C-alpha cells in the first residue's frame, strides 16, 4: 500500500507561491499535470466521458475559493499522512475471504468534484480520496478502510465457479444479480466501522451521523423500492438507460445501496456469523434468502419488524443459503 501525494503537493505548492506573491511558471504547472495522481485522475474522468481539461483545472487551482482554503488543505494533508494505513487494511481484510489481496495506490487529491472512489480494481488498483479539511485523520482512515474493502472484494469475489454459473442464467437475471453487487457499499460500511455493533459514522461529524440515522429509519421503504427495481429488471420492463438512471440514483450521498446493504449485513452477521456473511458477499444469490431468514428470527422478538424481500423475488434471483 502506497500513499501517493504528488498531485496534492503540487497544487499546494502553487497555492503557497500565490500566497507569497511569487510568480508562477510553466514548471509549476507541469509538476501538477505530470504528477502521477493527476495523470491517473484525468484518465479515470475521461474514461467516464467527463470533461477534464488542463485549462479548466488551472482555472480551478487559481480560484479565490481554493486559495482561501490553502492553509487548511496543507494541514489536512499533513494530518492524513499520519493515519494508520495498516489498521485500515486490517479492518478491510476482516470482512473479506482469506484469499483476498489488498494492493493499491492511495491518492489524496485536490480536485473540483468532492467524491472518493476506486479505479482499475482488477489491473492497477487505485483509491482516490478527496482532500477535505472537514475530515479528521480518523475519518480519512475510516474512508480508506471502506475503499480498501472494495479493492479486496474485487480481488476475491465472486469465485470463478460462481461467475460461470451466473453467466449461464438469462440476461435479466444476470443483470439483477449484478445490481445486487451495489450492496457492496453497505458491506464496506460495516467493514470500515469494524463490526455490527459499531456505528458506521462513529468518527464522522454530527451532521453526517444524523443524516445516516435519519436515512436508516427509511430502511423498510427503501428495501421495497430496491425490490421493485429488481423486479422490473427481471420482468424486462426497463430500458438500459432507465436501469442505469434508477440504479445509480440509489447511491446518492449514502443511499439505499449503503444503508440497506449495511443493515442487511449486520442482521446476517448477528444471526449466522461473519462466515455466512462472507459467503453472501461473494455470491449475491445467497444474500436475499439469508437476510430473510435472519430478519425473520429478528422479527420474532422485535418491536419494529424489519421488511423482508418478497419470496417471489428471492426465488427468482437467489438460491437456498
Sine and cosine of phi, psi and omega as CSV:
sin_phi,cos_phi,sin_psi,cos_psi,sin_omega,cos_omega
0.00,0.00,0.84,-0.54,-0.01,-1.00
-0.86,-0.51,0.74,-0.67,0.10,-0.99
-1.00,-0.04,0.91,-0.42,-0.07,-1.00
-0.94,-0.35,0.94,-0.35,-0.13,-0.99
-0.93,-0.37,0.25,0.97,-0.14,-0.99
-0.89,0.45,-0.60,0.80,-0.01,-1.00
-0.92,0.40,-0.75,0.67,-0.01,-1.00
-0.89,0.46,-0.66,0.75,-0.01,-1.00
-0.92,0.39,-0.57,0.82,0.02,-1.00
-0.92,0.38,-0.66,0.76,0.05,-1.00
-0.92,0.40,-0.68,0.73,0.00,-1.00
-0.90,0.45,-0.53,0.85,0.04,-1.00
-0.90,0.44,-0.65,0.76,0.05,-1.00
-0.91,0.42,-0.69,0.72,0.00,-1.00
-0.89,0.45,-0.60,0.80,0.02,-1.00
-0.92,0.39,-0.63,0.78,0.03,-1.00
-0.92,0.39,-0.61,0.79,0.06,-1.00
-0.88,0.47,-0.71,0.71,-0.02,-1.00
-0.88,0.47,-0.55,0.83,-0.01,-1.00
-1.00,0.02,0.10,0.99,-0.01,-1.00
0.85,0.53,0.61,0.80,0.05,-1.00
-0.99,-0.14,0.60,-0.80,-0.02,-1.00
-0.94,0.35,0.57,-0.82,0.08,-1.00
-1.00,-0.07,0.57,-0.82,0.06,-1.00
-0.80,-0.60,0.04,-1.00,-0.07,-1.00
-0.88,0.48,-0.51,0.86,0.01,-1.00
-0.89,0.45,-0.57,0.82,0.04,-1.00
-0.89,0.46,-0.68,0.73,-0.03,-1.00
-0.96,0.27,-0.59,0.81,0.03,-1.00
-0.91,0.42,-0.53,0.85,0.07,-1.00
-0.88,0.48,-0.59,0.80,0.07,-1.00
-0.95,0.32,-0.82,0.58,-0.17,-0.99
-0.94,0.34,-0.36,0.93,0.02,-1.00
-0.99,-0.17,0.00,1.00,0.03,-1.00
-0.92,0.40,0.54,-0.84,-0.02,-1.00
-0.86,0.51,-0.68,0.74,-0.01,-1.00
-0.88,0.47,-0.67,0.74,-0.02,-1.00
-0.93,0.36,-0.70,0.71,-0.04,-1.00
-0.86,0.50,-0.70,0.72,-0.03,-1.00
-0.96,0.28,-0.56,0.83,0.06,-1.00
-0.89,0.45,-0.70,0.72,0.01,-1.00
-0.90,0.44,-0.65,0.76,0.04,-1.00
-0.87,0.49,-0.68,0.73,-0.02,-1.00
-0.91,0.42,-0.73,0.68,-0.05,-1.00
-0.91,0.42,-0.68,0.73,0.00,-1.00
-0.93,0.36,-0.49,0.87,0.05,-1.00
-0.91,0.41,-0.36,0.93,0.03,-1.00
-0.98,-0.18,0.28,0.96,0.04,-1.00
0.88,0.48,0.56,0.83,0.08,-1.00
-0.97,-0.24,0.65,-0.76,0.04,-1.00
-0.92,0.38,0.74,-0.67,0.02,-1.00
-0.51,-0.86,0.98,0.20,-0.06,-1.00
-1.00,-0.08,0.59,-0.81,0.04,-1.00
-0.84,0.54,-0.61,0.79,-0.02,-1.00
-0.90,0.43,-0.63,0.78,0.03,-1.00
-0.92,0.38,-0.63,0.77,0.00,-1.00
-0.93,0.38,-0.59,0.81,0.04,-1.00
-0.88,0.48,-0.68,0.74,0.04,-1.00
-0.88,0.48,-0.67,0.75,0.04,-1.00
-0.87,0.49,-0.72,0.70,-0.03,-1.00
-0.90,0.43,-0.58,0.81,-0.04,-1.00
-1.00,0.09,0.00,1.00,-0.05,-1.00
-0.93,0.38,0.53,-0.85,0.02,-1.00
-0.90,0.45,-0.56,0.83,0.00,-1.00
-0.88,0.48,-0.69,0.72,0.00,-1.00
-0.95,0.31,-0.60,0.80,-0.01,-1.00
-0.86,0.51,-0.63,0.78,0.00,-1.00
-0.92,0.40,-0.37,0.93,-0.05,-1.00
-0.99,-0.13,0.04,1.00,-0.16,-0.99
-0.83,0.56,-0.75,0.66,-0.06,-1.00
-0.90,0.44,-0.68,0.73,0.00,-1.00
-0.93,0.37,-0.59,0.80,0.06,-1.00
-0.90,0.44,-0.67,0.74,0.01,-1.00
-0.89,0.45,-0.69,0.72,0.03,-1.00
-0.91,0.42,-0.62,0.79,0.00,-1.00
-0.91,0.42,-0.70,0.72,0.01,-1.00
-0.87,0.48,-0.69,0.72,0.02,-1.00
-0.88,0.48,-0.62,0.78,0.01,-1.00
-0.93,0.38,-0.70,0.71,0.00,-1.00
-0.89,0.45,-0.52,0.85,0.01,-1.00
-0.89,0.45,-0.35,0.94,-0.01,-1.00
-1.00,-0.04,0.03,1.00,0.00,-1.00
-0.93,0.37,0.45,-0.89,-0.03,-1.00
-1.00,0.04,1.00,-0.03,-0.01,-1.00
-0.91,0.40,-0.58,0.82,0.00,-1.00
-0.88,0.48,-0.69,0.72,0.01,-1.00
-0.91,0.42,-0.59,0.81,0.06,-1.00
-0.89,0.46,-0.63,0.78,0.04,-1.00
-0.91,0.42,-0.66,0.75,0.01,-1.00
-0.87,0.49,-0.68,0.73,0.01,-1.00
-0.89,0.47,-0.70,0.72,0.00,-1.00
-0.89,0.45,-0.71,0.70,-0.06,-1.00
-0.91,0.41,-0.46,0.89,-0.01,-1.00
-0.90,0.44,-0.36,0.93,0.01,-1.00
-0.90,-0.44,0.59,0.81,0.04,-1.00
-0.69,-0.72,0.40,-0.92,0.08,-1.00
-0.87,0.49,0.39,-0.92,-0.08,-1.00
-0.86,0.51,-0.48,0.87,-0.06,-1.00
-1.00,0.02,0.06,1.00,0.03,-1.00
-0.92,0.39,0.53,-0.85,-0.01,-1.00
-0.79,-0.61,0.67,-0.75,0.06,-1.00
-0.95,-0.31,0.93,-0.38,0.03,-1.00
-0.62,-0.79,0.92,-0.40,-0.06,-1.00
-0.31,-0.95,0.44,-0.90,0.21,-0.98
-0.98,-0.20,0.68,-0.73,-0.09,-1.00
-0.94,-0.35,0.86,-0.51,-0.08,-1.00
-0.91,-0.43,0.98,-0.19,0.24,-0.97
-0.96,0.29,0.83,-0.55,-0.13,-0.99
-0.77,-0.64,0.53,-0.85,0.13,-0.99
-0.99,-0.17,0.88,-0.47,-0.11,-0.99
-0.41,-0.91,0.26,-0.97,-0.03,-1.00
-0.92,0.39,-0.68,0.74,-0.03,-1.00
-0.99,0.16,0.72,-0.70,-0.13,-0.99
-1.00,-0.07,0.65,0.76,-0.04,-1.00
-0.92,-0.39,0.33,-0.94,0.09,-1.00
-0.84,-0.55,0.48,-0.88,-0.12,-0.99
-0.21,-0.98,0.21,-0.98,0.13,-0.99
-0.96,-0.27,0.35,-0.94,-0.08,-1.00
-0.52,-0.86,0.62,-0.79,0.05,-1.00
0.77,0.63,0.77,0.64,-0.09,-1.00
-0.86,0.51,-0.62,0.79,-0.09,-1.00
-0.99,0.13,-0.39,0.92,-0.14,-0.99
-0.92,-0.40,-0.79,0.61,-0.04,-1.00
-0.59,-0.81,0.96,0.27,-0.22,-0.98
-0.83,0.55,0.72,-0.69,0.02,-1.00
-0.70,-0.72,0.57,-0.82,0.11,-0.99
-0.85,-0.52,0.87,-0.49,0.06,-1.00
-0.97,-0.24,0.82,-0.57,0.00,-1.00
-0.85,-0.52,0.87,-0.50,0.02,-1.00
-0.88,0.47,0.82,-0.57,-0.03,-1.00
-0.97,0.26,0.96,-0.27,-0.14,-0.99
-0.87,-0.49,0.91,-0.42,0.00,-1.00
-0.88,0.48,-0.30,0.95,0.01,-1.00
-0.99,0.16,-0.12,0.99,-0.05,-1.00
-0.97,-0.25,0.83,-0.56,-0.01,-1.00
-0.96,0.29,0.12,-0.99,0.09,-1.00
-0.85,0.52,-0.66,0.75,-0.01,-1.00
-0.92,0.38,-0.61,0.80,0.04,-1.00
-0.92,0.38,-0.65,0.76,0.08,-1.00
-0.85,0.52,-0.72,0.70,-0.01,-1.00
-0.90,0.45,-0.60,0.80,0.03,-1.00
-0.90,0.44,-0.73,0.68,0.01,-1.00
-0.92,0.40,-0.56,0.83,0.04,-1.00
-0.90,0.43,-0.69,0.73,0.05,-1.00
-0.87,0.50,-0.64,0.77,0.04,-1.00
-0.86,0.51,-0.77,0.64,-0.04,-1.00
-0.94,0.35,-0.57,0.82,0.05,-1.00
-0.90,0.44,-0.55,0.83,0.07,-1.00
-0.88,0.47,-0.65,0.76,0.06,-1.00
-0.87,0.50,-0.67,0.74,0.00,-1.00
-0.89,0.46,-0.76,0.65,-0.01,-1.00
-0.90,0.44,-0.62,0.79,0.03,-1.00
-0.88,0.48,-0.68,0.73,0.01,-1.00
-0.91,0.41,-0.44,0.90,-0.01,-1.00
-0.99,0.15,-0.31,0.95,-0.18,-0.98
-0.82,-0.57,-0.33,0.94,-0.14,-0.99
-0.76,-0.65,0.55,-0.83,-0.15,0.99
-0.98,0.18,0.23,-0.97,0.07,-1.00
-0.91,0.41,0.43,-0.90,-0.06,-1.00
-0.86,0.50,-0.60,0.80,0.02,-1.00
-0.90,0.44,-0.67,0.75,0.04,-1.00
-0.89,0.45,-0.68,0.73,0.02,-1.00
-0.87,0.50,-0.68,0.73,0.01,-1.00
-0.89,0.45,-0.68,0.74,0.00,-1.00
-0.89,0.45,-0.70,0.72,-0.03,-1.00
-0.92,0.39,-0.57,0.82,-0.03,-1.00
-0.91,0.42,-0.30,0.95,0.00,-1.00
-1.00,-0.05,-0.02,1.00,0.00,-1.00
-0.99,0.12,0.31,-0.95,0.10,-1.00
-0.83,0.56,0.48,-0.87,-0.09,-1.00
-0.86,0.52,-0.63,0.78,-0.01,-1.00
-0.91,0.42,-0.61,0.79,0.02,-1.00
-0.94,0.34,-0.63,0.77,0.08,-1.00
-0.86,0.50,-0.67,0.74,-0.02,-1.00
-0.90,0.43,-0.67,0.74,0.00,-1.00
-0.90,0.43,-0.67,0.74,0.02,-1.00
-0.90,0.43,-0.63,0.78,0.03,-1.00
-0.87,0.50,-0.67,0.74,0.00,-1.00
-0.93,0.36,-0.47,0.88,0.10,-1.00
-0.86,0.50,-0.45,0.89,0.04,-1.00
-0.88,0.47,-0.34,0.94,0.04,-1.00
-0.91,0.40,-0.33,0.94,0.11,-0.99
-0.92,0.40,-0.08,1.00,0.13,-0.99
-0.84,0.54,-0.42,0.91,0.08,-1.00
-0.90,0.43,-0.63,0.78,0.05,-1.00
-0.94,0.34,-0.63,0.77,0.07,-1.00
-0.85,0.53,-0.69,0.72,-0.05,-1.00
-0.93,0.36,-0.54,0.84,0.08,-1.00
-0.88,0.48,-0.68,0.73,0.01,-1.00
-0.90,0.43,-0.71,0.70,-0.01,-1.00
-0.88,0.47,-0.71,0.71,-0.04,-1.00
-0.91,0.41,-0.54,0.84,0.04,-1.00
-0.93,0.36,-0.63,0.78,0.01,-1.00
0.96,-0.29,0.05,1.00,0.04,-1.00
0.35,-0.94,0.29,-0.96,-0.09,-1.00
-0.94,0.33,-0.27,0.96,-0.01,-1.00
-0.98,-0.18,0.10,1.00,0.03,-1.00
-0.96,-0.27,0.78,-0.62,-0.03,-1.00
-0.88,0.48,0.74,-0.67,-0.04,-1.00
-0.91,0.42,-0.24,0.97,0.06,-1.00
-0.87,-0.48,0.59,0.81,-0.01,-1.00
-0.87,0.50,-0.52,0.85,-0.02,-1.00
-0.95,-0.31,0.24,0.97,-0.01,-1.00
-1.00,-0.02,0.08,-1.00,0.07,-1.00
-0.94,0.35,0.30,-0.96,0.02,-1.00
-0.88,0.48,-0.59,0.80,0.00,-1.00
-0.91,0.40,-0.68,0.74,0.01,-1.00
-0.90,0.43,-0.67,0.74,0.00,-1.00
-0.91,0.42,-0.67,0.74,0.02,-1.00
-0.89,0.45,-0.66,0.75,0.02,-1.00
-0.88,0.47,-0.70,0.72,0.02,-1.00
-0.87,0.49,-0.73,0.69,-0.02,-1.00
-0.87,0.49,-0.63,0.78,0.03,-1.00
-0.92,0.40,-0.67,0.74,-0.02,-1.00
-0.93,0.36,-0.58,0.81,0.02,-1.00
-0.90,0.45,-0.49,0.87,0.05,-1.00
-0.88,0.47,-0.36,0.93,0.00,-1.00
-1.00,-0.06,0.24,0.97,-0.09,-1.00
-0.79,0.61,-0.78,0.63,-0.09,-1.00
-0.88,0.48,-0.71,0.71,-0.01,-1.00
-0.94,0.33,-0.59,0.80,0.02,-1.00
-0.92,0.40,-0.62,0.78,0.05,-1.00
-0.86,0.51,-0.69,0.72,-0.02,-1.00
-0.93,0.37,-0.52,0.86,0.06,-1.00
-0.92,0.39,-0.70,0.72,0.05,-1.00
-0.91,0.41,-0.61,0.79,0.03,-1.00
-0.85,0.53,-0.71,0.70,0.01,-1.00
-0.89,0.45,-0.62,0.78,0.05,-1.00
-0.86,0.51,-0.73,0.68,-0.01,-1.00
-0.93,0.38,-0.63,0.78,0.06,-1.00
-0.88,0.48,-0.66,0.75,-0.01,-1.00
-0.91,0.42,-0.58,0.81,0.07,-1.00
-0.90,0.44,-0.74,0.67,-0.02,-1.00
-0.89,0.46,-0.56,0.83,0.00,-1.00
-1.00,0.06,0.06,1.00,0.02,-1.00
0.83,0.56,0.70,0.72,-0.03,-1.00
-0.98,-0.18,-0.02,1.00,-0.05,-1.00
-0.85,-0.53,0.62,-0.79,0.14,-0.99
-0.96,0.28,0.22,-0.98,0.03,-1.00
-0.88,0.48,-0.63,0.78,0.03,-1.00
-0.90,0.43,-0.64,0.77,0.01,-1.00
-0.92,0.39,-0.62,0.79,0.04,-1.00
-0.89,0.45,-0.73,0.68,-0.01,-1.00
-0.89,0.47,-0.72,0.69,-0.04,-1.00
-0.88,0.47,-0.74,0.67,-0.04,-1.00
-0.95,0.32,-0.68,0.74,-0.01,-1.00
-0.87,0.50,-0.69,0.73,-0.01,-1.00
-0.95,0.31,-0.40,0.92,0.04,-1.00
-0.92,0.40,-0.37,0.93,0.00,-1.00
-0.98,0.19,-0.11,0.99,0.13,-0.99
-0.98,0.20,-0.84,0.55,0.01,-1.00
0.79,0.61,-0.49,-0.87,0.14,-0.99
-0.94,0.35,-0.82,0.57,0.21,-0.98
-0.46,-0.89,0.98,0.20,-0.09,-1.00
-1.00,0.10,-0.36,-0.93,-0.11,-0.99
-0.85,0.52,-0.50,0.87,0.05,-1.00
-0.88,0.47,-0.50,0.87,0.05,-1.00
-0.99,0.11,-0.85,0.53,-0.16,-0.99
-0.94,0.35,-0.75,0.66,0.01,-1.00
-0.92,0.39,-0.65,0.76,0.03,-1.00
-0.88,0.47,-0.67,0.74,0.01,-1.00
-0.91,0.42,-0.72,0.69,-0.03,-1.00
-0.89,0.46,-0.70,0.71,0.04,-1.00
-0.86,0.52,-0.68,0.73,-0.03,-1.00
-0.88,0.47,-0.71,0.70,-0.03,-1.00
-0.92,0.40,-0.62,0.79,0.00,-1.00
-0.91,0.42,-0.68,0.73,0.01,-1.00
-0.91,0.41,-0.71,0.70,-0.03,-1.00
-0.90,0.44,-0.67,0.74,0.00,-1.00
-0.91,0.41,-0.54,0.84,-0.04,-1.00
-0.99,0.13,-0.68,0.74,-0.19,-0.98
-0.84,-0.54,-0.07,1.00,0.01,-1.00
0.99,-0.10,0.27,-0.96,-0.09,-1.00
-0.93,0.37,-0.56,0.83,-0.02,-1.00
-0.88,0.48,-0.66,0.75,0.05,-1.00
-0.89,0.45,-0.65,0.76,0.03,-1.00
-0.88,0.47,-0.68,0.74,0.01,-1.00
-0.88,0.48,-0.61,0.79,0.04,-1.00
-0.88,0.47,-0.65,0.76,0.01,-1.00
-0.94,0.35,-0.56,0.83,0.04,-1.00
-0.88,0.47,-0.65,0.76,-0.11,-0.99
-1.00,0.00,-0.14,0.99,0.11,-0.99
-0.58,-0.82,1.00,-0.03,-0.12,-0.99
-0.89,0.46,-0.22,0.98,0.08,-1.00
-0.90,0.43,-0.37,0.93,0.03,-1.00
-1.00,0.09,-0.28,0.96,-0.24,-0.97
-0.91,0.42,-0.78,0.63,-0.09,-1.00
-0.91,0.42,-0.76,0.65,0.02,-1.00
-0.91,0.42,-0.58,0.81,0.03,-1.00
-0.90,0.43,-0.69,0.72,0.04,-1.00
-0.89,0.46,-0.72,0.70,-0.01,-1.00
-0.84,0.55,-0.67,0.74,0.02,-1.00
-0.91,0.42,-0.69,0.73,-0.01,-1.00
-0.92,0.39,-0.67,0.74,-0.02,-1.00
-0.93,0.37,-0.57,0.82,0.05,-1.00
-0.89,0.46,-0.65,0.76,0.07,-1.00
-0.90,0.44,-0.68,0.73,0.02,-1.00
-0.88,0.48,-0.67,0.74,-0.11,-0.99
-0.93,0.37,-0.37,0.93,0.00,-1.00
-0.90,0.43,-0.41,0.91,-0.03,-1.00
-0.84,-0.55,0.11,0.99,-0.08,-1.00
-1.00,-0.04,0.59,-0.80,0.09,-1.00
-0.97,0.26,-0.64,0.77,0.04,-1.00
-0.91,-0.40,0.98,-0.19,-0.06,-1.00
-0.92,0.40,0.48,-0.88,0.04,-1.00
-1.00,0.01,0.57,-0.82,0.07,-1.00
-0.91,0.41,0.52,-0.85,0.06,-1.00
-0.92,-0.39,0.46,-0.89,0.15,-0.99
-0.95,0.33,0.59,-0.80,0.01,-1.00
-0.87,0.49,0.57,-0.82,-0.01,-1.00
-0.89,0.45,-0.56,0.83,-0.01,-1.00
-0.91,0.42,-0.68,0.73,0.02,-1.00
-0.92,0.40,-0.69,0.72,0.00,-1.00
-0.86,0.51,-0.64,0.77,0.00,-1.00
-0.93,0.38,-0.65,0.76,-0.09,-1.00
-0.96,0.27,-0.52,0.86,-0.13,-0.99
-0.95,-0.30,-0.33,0.94,-0.17,-0.99
-0.90,-0.44,-0.23,-0.97,0.11,-0.99
-0.50,-0.87,0.29,-0.96,-0.06,-1.00
-0.88,0.48,0.70,-0.71,-0.01,-1.00
-0.96,0.28,0.00,0.00,0.00,0.00
